[in-house]
C-alpha cells in the first residue's frame, strides 16, 4: 500500500488556483443542495479575492499527497470572536475525515488565540452540513432569509481561561 501524506498548513499564494477550483466545486454542490437560485459570492471569487483573504485571515488548506483537497478561512475579530467562511472540501474527499481534520486545526487555533465564540452561516436545509457542525460543537444561534434562502447562523463556544489575577481584580471591583 502506498504511503499517504496528509498535511494541514497555512495557505500561500501558489495555492490559489487549487483553492479556487475546490471552492467552486464545493459551493456549486452547496447551492444545488440548498435550492439556491441566486448567484452566490463563492462562485464568483477572483484570484485577487483569495489573495486578500490569504493575507488578512487565518486561512488553512488540507493537502493530501501534494494536492489541496480542502480549505477554510477564519476572520478573527477584535472582540475575541471569529467567523468561518468558504469552508470547502473537494467532492471526492467529502465524508472521508478531511473536514473534521480542518475543523480540529481551527479549534486548536481558536483556543490558542483565546477566541470566545466561532460563528458561521450554512443553509439550514442542508441537513448533512448542519449535522456535521453539530457534531463539532456548534448550535444554531438564529436564522435569516436575507440572502434569498434560509441560512442558519451557527455558533461554537470555547472555554476561555481567565487569569486568576484578573478574577481577583474583577471581584475587588464588585
C-alpha positions as CSV (number, residue, x, y, z in Angstrom):
1,X,0.0,0.0,0.0
2,X,1.3,3.4,-0.9
3,X,2.1,5.9,1.9
4,X,-0.3,8.8,2.1
5,X,1.0,12.2,3.3
6,X,-1.7,14.5,4.8
7,X,-0.8,18.0,5.9
8,X,-2.8,21.0,7.2
9,X,-0.9,24.3,6.7
10,X,-1.4,28.0,6.1
11,X,-2.5,28.8,2.6
12,X,0.0,30.6,0.3
13,X,-0.4,32.5,-3.0
14,X,0.7,29.5,-5.1
15,X,-2.4,27.6,-3.7
16,X,-4.9,30.0,-5.2
17,X,-5.8,28.0,-8.4
18,X,-6.5,24.9,-6.4
19,X,-8.4,26.8,-3.7
20,X,-10.5,28.5,-6.4
21,X,-11.3,25.1,-8.1
22,X,-12.3,23.4,-4.8
23,X,-14.4,26.4,-3.7
24,X,-16.3,26.4,-7.0
25,X,-16.8,22.6,-6.9
26,X,-18.0,22.6,-3.2
27,X,-20.2,25.7,-3.5
28,X,-21.9,24.6,-6.7
29,X,-22.9,21.4,-4.8
30,X,-23.9,23.6,-1.8
31,X,-26.1,25.9,-4.0
32,X,-27.8,23.0,-5.7
33,X,-28.5,21.1,-2.4
34,X,-29.9,24.2,-0.7
35,X,-32.0,25.1,-3.8
36,X,-30.3,28.5,-4.1
37,X,-31.3,30.2,-7.4
38,X,-29.4,33.5,-6.9
39,X,-25.7,33.5,-7.7
40,X,-23.6,33.1,-4.6
41,X,-20.4,35.1,-4.0
42,X,-18.2,32.0,-3.5
43,X,-18.8,31.0,-7.2
44,X,-17.6,34.4,-8.5
45,X,-14.4,34.7,-6.3
46,X,-11.4,36.0,-8.1
47,X,-7.7,35.3,-7.7
48,X,-7.4,38.8,-6.1
49,X,-10.2,38.0,-3.6
50,X,-8.5,34.8,-2.5
51,X,-5.1,36.5,-2.2
52,X,-6.6,39.2,0.0
53,X,-8.1,36.5,2.3
54,X,-4.7,34.7,2.5
55,X,-3.1,38.0,3.6
56,X,-5.8,39.1,6.1
57,X,-7.4,35.9,7.6
58,X,-6.4,32.7,9.3
59,X,-6.5,30.6,6.1
60,X,-5.6,27.0,6.0
61,X,-5.6,24.2,3.5
62,X,-5.7,20.4,3.7
63,X,-3.1,18.8,1.4
64,X,-3.1,15.1,0.5
65,X,-0.1,13.7,-1.4
66,X,0.7,17.3,-2.5
67,X,-2.8,18.1,-3.7
68,X,-5.0,20.6,-2.0
69,X,-8.3,18.8,-1.0
70,X,-9.9,21.4,1.3
71,X,-9.7,24.9,2.7
72,X,-11.2,27.1,5.3
73,X,-10.9,30.8,6.2
74,X,-11.4,32.4,9.5
75,X,-11.7,36.1,10.2
76,X,-10.5,37.0,13.7
77,X,-12.5,39.9,15.2
78,X,-11.3,42.4,17.8
79,X,-13.9,41.2,20.3
80,X,-12.4,37.7,20.6
81,X,-14.9,36.2,18.2
82,X,-14.2,34.7,14.8
83,X,-16.2,33.9,11.6
84,X,-15.7,31.0,9.3
85,X,-16.2,31.5,5.6
86,X,-15.6,29.5,2.4
87,X,-15.2,26.1,4.2
88,X,-14.9,23.6,1.4
89,X,-13.7,20.1,0.7
90,X,-13.3,18.6,-2.8
91,X,-16.3,16.4,-3.6
92,X,-14.2,13.2,-3.9
93,X,-12.8,13.8,-0.4
94,X,-16.0,14.6,1.4
95,X,-17.1,12.2,4.1
96,X,-13.5,11.0,4.5
97,X,-12.4,13.0,7.5
98,X,-10.9,16.0,5.7
99,X,-13.5,18.4,7.1
100,X,-13.1,17.1,10.6
101,X,-9.3,17.5,10.4
102,X,-9.6,21.0,9.2
103,X,-12.1,21.8,12.0
104,X,-9.7,20.3,14.6
105,X,-7.0,22.7,13.3
106,X,-9.4,25.6,13.5
107,X,-10.3,24.6,17.1
108,X,-6.7,24.4,18.1
109,X,-6.0,27.9,16.7
110,X,-9.2,29.4,18.3
111,X,-8.2,28.1,21.7
112,X,-4.6,29.3,21.2
113,X,-5.9,32.8,20.3
114,X,-8.4,32.9,23.2
115,X,-11.4,33.1,20.9
116,X,-14.7,33.0,22.8
117,X,-17.2,32.3,20.0
118,X,-16.8,31.0,16.5
119,X,-19.6,31.7,14.0
120,X,-20.6,30.6,10.5
121,X,-23.6,30.5,8.2
122,X,-24.9,27.5,6.4
123,X,-28.1,26.6,4.5
124,X,-30.5,25.2,7.1
125,X,-32.0,22.8,4.7
126,X,-28.6,21.0,4.2
127,X,-29.1,18.5,7.0
128,X,-25.7,16.8,6.4
129,X,-23.9,20.1,6.9
130,X,-26.0,21.1,10.0
131,X,-25.3,17.6,11.4
132,X,-21.5,18.0,10.7
133,X,-21.4,21.3,12.5
134,X,-23.5,20.0,15.5
135,X,-21.0,17.1,15.8
136,X,-18.2,19.6,16.0
137,X,-19.9,21.5,18.9
138,X,-21.9,24.2,17.1
139,X,-25.5,25.1,17.7
140,X,-28.0,27.3,15.8
141,X,-28.0,30.8,17.1
142,X,-30.5,32.3,14.6
143,X,-31.8,32.0,11.1
144,X,-32.3,34.6,8.3
145,X,-33.7,34.8,4.7
146,X,-31.8,37.9,3.8
147,X,-29.8,36.0,1.1
148,X,-32.9,34.6,-0.5
149,X,-32.8,31.2,1.3
150,X,-32.9,30.1,4.9
151,X,-29.5,30.4,6.4
152,X,-28.6,29.3,9.9
153,X,-26.1,31.3,12.0
154,X,-24.2,28.6,13.9
155,X,-22.1,29.3,17.0
156,X,-19.4,27.4,18.9
157,X,-18.3,28.5,22.3
158,X,-14.8,28.0,23.6
159,X,-13.7,27.9,27.2
160,X,-11.5,30.9,27.7
161,X,-9.1,30.5,30.5
162,X,-9.1,33.5,32.8
163,X,-6.0,34.5,34.7
164,X,-6.7,34.2,38.5
165,X,-5.1,37.6,39.0
166,X,-7.8,39.1,36.7
167,X,-10.6,37.3,38.6
168,X,-9.3,38.7,41.9
169,X,-9.3,42.2,40.4
170,X,-12.8,41.8,39.0
171,X,-14.1,40.6,42.4
172,X,-12.4,43.5,44.2
173,X,-14.1,45.9,41.8
174,X,-17.5,44.5,42.7
